[in-house]
């Protein structure tokens, strides 16, 4: 049972890697596309993450399809842990803020203040986590894509040398 599950996961991973290698663009363009999507996916802008990822991919000249897929870093399973972590990162840099809110005397000003405190920490954390995750993802994807390209290039050079020796 476990072996079948692992084989299924391995098969899906291989198919995904083959699909990734077959996408349009240079390895750099594809890596920038995925990174743009991952960066955008770290923000809590539900419904806009894909649009933001594709727009950012246009700015950095990355692959648009891979940018849209990169936003899937945030999904119903990862929303809570990802945004909690982003908030914690922002809070560690800006401080916890005002925690002595009395709910029995809550007024509109307190709501705006608490909303501002929460939003600034979440967006700062999302920016930092998104930048680090995008950089890491870009390096990994570029390395995965560049490795086979280098091997293919070496094979072509080897073939040319052998052909010129036989001519």
Secondary structure, DSSP 8 states (H G I E B T S, - for coil): -HHHHHHHHHHHHHHHHHHHHTSSS-HHHHHHHHHHHHHHHTS--TTTHHHHHHHHHHHTT--HHHHHHHGGGSSTTTHHHHHHHHHHHHHHHH--------GGG--HHHHHHHHHHHHHHHHHHHHHHHHHHHHHHHHHHHHHHHHHHHHHHHHHHHHHHHHHHH-
